[in-house]
């Protein structure tokens, strides 16, 4: 990918994270911000949205750092295991372990006196978003991309989500989760298109350069002939 498309991806993901954070922040913490809308305190609504937007930008940066870490680890995994099938099997095991950890171990730490249903619900949201994203990634590319996409959407989303998971505050859980899911899904799905665009731009530049060299050569030969 060329630098222009890389920068475009960075700022687009940043904007998506900010907007998602601004919208989801109001919904996830509605009990806290509802009075602003009840009395229509426009200045409070605007300032709160700007603050939520800024936090969403931070979530987007975390998502992008996780995405590039995933790309590196994916290459290392393919190199270490020497087989895409074996590496996929390892990724499936890690997905199952993280999903189990997300429900059962968190329930052991925080679920005293509560039902386990809320912990299952969070895991189902992550898994549903992961499966949908992996399906569309597979449609874009091939069947072999399903497991790596699922791995990134489950394992890396949970890793990026850890600071809030450890606090277990419900409003912040959803506030951080959805920007991460949206940013991770966007990066995963747009990467192939940007790489393809970069390749076309590079091919166009090469063709243009070759045409210029050929034109200069013809001009030189005509100059000699005259």
C-alpha positions in Angstrom: 0.0 0.0 0.0 1.4 3.4 -0.9 1.7 6.2 1.7 -1.2 8.2 0.4 -3.7 5.4 0.8 -2.2 4.5 4.2 -2.7 8.1 5.4 -6.3 8.1 4.0 -7.1 4.9 5.8 -5.7 6.3 9.1 -7.7 9.5 9.0 -10.9 7.8 7.7 -10.7 5.2 10.5 -10.0 8.1 13.0 -13.1 9.9 11.8 -15.2 6.7 12.0 -14.1 6.0 15.5 -14.8 9.6 16.6 -18.3 9.7 15.2 -19.1 6.2 16.5 -17.8 7.2 19.9 -19.9 10.3 19.9 -23.1 8.5 19.0 -22.6 5.4 21.1 -21.4 7.4 24.1 -24.8 9.1 24.4 -26.7 5.8 24.0 -24.4 3.8 26.3 -24.5 6.4 29.1 -28.0 7.7 28.4 -28.9 7.8 32.1 -26.1 10.3 32.7 -26.8 12.5 29.6 -30.6 12.3 29.4 -31.2 15.6 31.4 -29.3 17.5 28.6 -31.9 16.4 26.1 -34.9 16.7 28.4 -34.2 20.4 28.9 -32.5 20.7 25.5 -29.3 22.2 26.8 -27.6 22.6 23.4 -24.3 23.8 24.7 -24.0 20.8 27.1 -25.0 18.4 24.3 -22.4 19.9 22.0 -19.6 20.0 24.5 -20.4 16.4 25.6 -20.4 15.2 22.0 -17.1 16.9 21.4 -15.7 15.1 24.5 -17.2 11.7 23.4 -15.8 12.3 19.9 -12.4 12.9 21.3 -12.5 9.7 23.3 -13.7 7.9 20.2 -10.6 9.1 18.4 -8.5 7.5 21.2 -10.4 4.2 20.7 -9.7 4.5 17.0 -6.0 4.9 17.6 -6.1 1.8 19.8 -7.9 -0.1 17.1 -5.4 0.9 14.5 -2.5 -0.1 16.6 -4.1 -3.5 17.2 -4.8 -3.9 13.5 -1.1 -3.4 12.5 0.0 -5.7 15.4 -2.4 -8.3 14.0 -0.9 -8.0 10.5 2.5 -8.6 11.9 1.5 -11.5 14.1 -0.4 -13.1 11.2 2.8 -13.0 9.1 4.8 -14.5 12.0 2.2 -17.2 12.5 2.3 -18.2 8.8 6.1 -18.3 9.0 6.3 -20.2 12.2 3.7 -22.9 11.4 4.6 -23.2 7.7 1.0 -24.0 6.9 -2.1 -21.9 6.7 -4.2 -24.8 7.9 -2.1 -25.4 11.0 -2.1 -21.6 11.8 -5.9 -21.5 11.3 -6.2 -24.4 13.8 -4.1 -22.4 16.4 -6.3 -19.3 15.7 -9.5 -21.3 16.3 -8.1 -22.5 19.7 -7.2 -18.9 20.7 -10.7 -17.7 19.6 -12.4 -20.3 21.8 -10.1 -19.6 24.7 -10.7 -15.8 24.5 -14.5 -16.3 24.2 -14.5 -18.6 27.3 -12.4 -16.1 29.2 -14.7 -13.3 28.2 -17.7 -15.1 29.7 -16.6 -17.5 32.5 -13.5 -15.9 34.0 -15.1 -12.4 34.0 -18.1 -13.9 35.7 -15.9 -15.4 38.4 -14.2 -12.1 39.0 -17.2 -9.7 38.8 -20.4 -11.8 38.8 -21.0 -12.5 42.5 -24.7 -12.2 43.1 -25.4 -11.5 39.4 -26.6 -13.7 36.6 -24.3 -14.8 33.8 -26.6 -13.6 31.1 -25.1 -10.1 30.8 -21.6 -11.6 30.3 -22.9 -14.0 27.7 -24.6 -11.1 25.9 -21.4 -9.2 25.6 -19.6 -12.2 24.2 -22.4 -12.8 21.7 -22.2 -9.2 20.5 -18.5 -9.6 19.8 -19.0 -13.0 18.1 -21.9 -11.8 16.0 -19.9 -8.8 14.8 -16.9 -11.0 14.1 -18.8 -13.6 12.1 -20.5 -10.9 10.0 -17.2 -9.2 9.3 -15.4 -12.4 8.5 -18.2 -13.5 6.2 -18.0 -10.2 4.2 -14.2 -10.5 4.2 -14.5 -14.0 2.8 -16.9 -12.7 0.1 -14.3 -10.1 -0.9 -11.4 -12.5 -1.1 -11.6 -16.3 -0.5 -12.6 -18.9 2.0 -9.2 -19.0 3.6 -9.6 -15.4 4.9 -12.6 -16.3 7.2 -10.6 -17.7 10.2 -8.0 -15.0 10.2 -10.7 -12.3 10.0 -12.7 -14.0 12.8 -9.5 -14.3 14.9 -8.7 -10.6 14.5 -12.3 -9.5 15.3 -12.6 -11.6 18.4 -9.1 -11.9 19.9 -7.7 -8.4 19.1 -11.0 -6.6 19.9 -11.0 -8.2 23.3 -7.3 -7.3 23.8 -8.0 -3.7 22.8 -11.0 -3.7 25.1 -9.0 -4.9 28.2 -8.7 -1.6 30.0 -12.4 -1.2 30.3 -13.1 -4.9 30.8 -11.0 -4.8 33.9 -13.1 -2.0 35.4 -16.4 -3.8 34.4 -18.4 -0.5 34.3 -21.4 -1.2 32.0 -21.6 2.2 30.3 -17.9 2.2 29.4 -18.0 -1.4 28.3 -20.5 -0.6 25.5 -19.0 2.9 24.9 -15.6 1.4 24.0 -16.8 -1.8 22.4 -18.8 -0.5 19.5 -16.2 2.0 18.2 -13.6 -0.8 18.4 -15.8 -3.2 16.5 -16.7 -0.6 13.8 -13.1 0.5 13.4 -11.7 -3.0 13.3 -14.3 -4.2 10.8 -13.7 -1.1 8.6 -9.9 -1.6 8.5 -10.3 -5.3 7.8 -12.7 -4.8 4.9 -11.1 -1.8 3.3 -7.5 -3.0 3.4 -7.8 -5.2 0.3 -9.5 -2.4 -1.7 -6.8 0.1 -0.8 -4.0 -2.4 -1.7 -5.7 -3.0 -5.0 -6.0 0.8 -5.6 -2.3 1.2 -4.7 -1.3 -1.5 -7.1 -3.3 0.2 -9.9 -1.8 3.6 -9.2 1.7 2.1 -9.2 1.0 0.3 -12.5 -0.3 3.5 -14.0 2.8 5.4 -12.9 5.0 2.7 -14.4 3.1 2.7 -17.7 3.3 6.5 -17.8 7.0 6.4 -17.1 7.5 3.8 -19.8 5.5 5.9 -22.3 7.7 8.9 -21.4 10.9 6.9 -21.9 9.6 5.5 -25.2 8.6 9.0 -26.3 12.0 10.5 -25.5 13.6 7.6 -27.3 11.6 8.3 -30.4 12.3 12.0 -30.2 16.0 11.3 -29.9 15.9 9.0 -33.0 14.0 11.6 -35.0 16.5 14.2 -33.9 19.4 12.1 -35.2 17.7 11.5 -38.5 17.2 15.1 -39.1 
